[in-house]
Amino acid sequence: MPASRTFRLPVGPVIPGACAAVLWAILPAGCAGHSPVERGIDRGATALQAAFDGAEREERHYALPVDGIVDVDVETFTGDVVIRGGRPTEGQALMTVDVLARHGHERKDEAQASLKDVEVRAEIVRGGDVPRLVLRGTTSHDEGFLHRTEIDIELPEVRRVRVRTREGKVQVYENRGGCDILTTDGEVRMFTPWAITEDVTIVNRGADIVVRAFNGTCGTFDVECVNGRVATRVESGDWRILDRRNDHDTLHARLGNCANRFLLRNVDAAVLVSIVDDPMEYGSLFNHP
């Protein structure tokens, strides 16, 4: 079997902005989080916003075969990234990528022509202890700042996750291992029904970080906010929070005796951490610890 399989995602049909907005607003809401309702609301909001902005929008679909649990590594220049484990995708990684060109109502022809300059490539890299799904989004356009990708990935089983983006939310559901996430101006969520005993690093600015994991999660917590707050809810375990540095915007604590670290940094927003029996209790519309 080859070390990796690389594919260029095919260009799909263009969905006119206004029509797509109306269609998605009317369709039964599906979910931006882990339920169909939230997902539909989120996709409808994206299409509606694109219509108001005068953006041209192109939806691309692709699938890659996966065998069992995989790691996920995503880098894109701008936009949302949503990764969902525990999905009934029958041994496939299913990817939906919305590409937007936000040139405005007066430049719609230019926006449409520029969509071809956004490239999304995906590959399954083998050779480690588990396969790794690697997805990269790039733009070669002179006004690349007007482009944006909205990436949604569904897989049967997800272990570790790495994401690099900006001006976009990042949502990770049902990962079994650690996370390494860097973004700005979009809420970050890591919701998992598994106990996390590996390193988690999340850096954000301008929107909340929300971490929800199952009881049995352990490690050292190093959490700091600038112009924000830290809120925690830990239902069980040896939770040690007696540190003179702790304040409304800072947390140094240890849960259990694991050597891994939760490094969480935020600016102008909150960090909310919940280690509970039902971490999937809330979807993406709620942010209580």
HELIX and SHEET records of a PDB file:
HELIX    1   1 GLY A   17  ILE A   26  1                                  10    
HELIX    2   2 PRO A   36  ASP A   53  1                                  18    
HELIX    3   3 HIS A  105  ARG A  107  5                                   3    
HELIX    4   4 LYS A  108  SER A  114  1                                   7    
HELIX    5   5 LEU A  115  ASP A  117  5                                   3    
HELIX    6   6 GLY A  144  LEU A  146  5                                   3    
SHEET    1   A11 SER A   4  ARG A   8  0                                        
SHEET    2   A11 VAL A 118  VAL A 125 -1                                        
SHEET    3   A11 ARG A 132  THR A 139 -1                                        
SHEET    4   A11 VAL A  70  GLU A  75  1                                        
SHEET    5   A11 VAL A 158  ARG A 164  1                                        
SHEET    6   A11 CYS A 179  LEU A 182  1                                        
SHEET    7   A11 VAL A 200  VAL A 203  1                                        
SHEET    8   A11 ARG A 261  VAL A 267  1                                        
SHEET    9   A11 GLY A 219  VAL A 226  1                                        
SHEET   10   A11 THR A 250  LEU A 255 -1                                        
SHEET   11   A11 TRP A 239  ARG A 240 -1                                        
SHEET    1   B 9 GLU A  56  PRO A  65  0                                        
SHEET    2   B 9 GLN A  92  ALA A 101 -1                                        
SHEET    3   B 9 HIS A 147  GLU A 154 -1                                        
SHEET    4   B 9 VAL A  81  ARG A  84  1                                        
SHEET    5   B 9 VAL A 170  TYR A 173  1                                        
SHEET    6   B 9 VAL A 188  PHE A 191  1                                        
SHEET    7   B 9 ILE A 209  PHE A 214  1                                        
SHEET    8   B 9 VAL A 271  VAL A 276  1                                        
SHEET    9   B 9 VAL A 230  VAL A 234  1                                        
END                                                                             
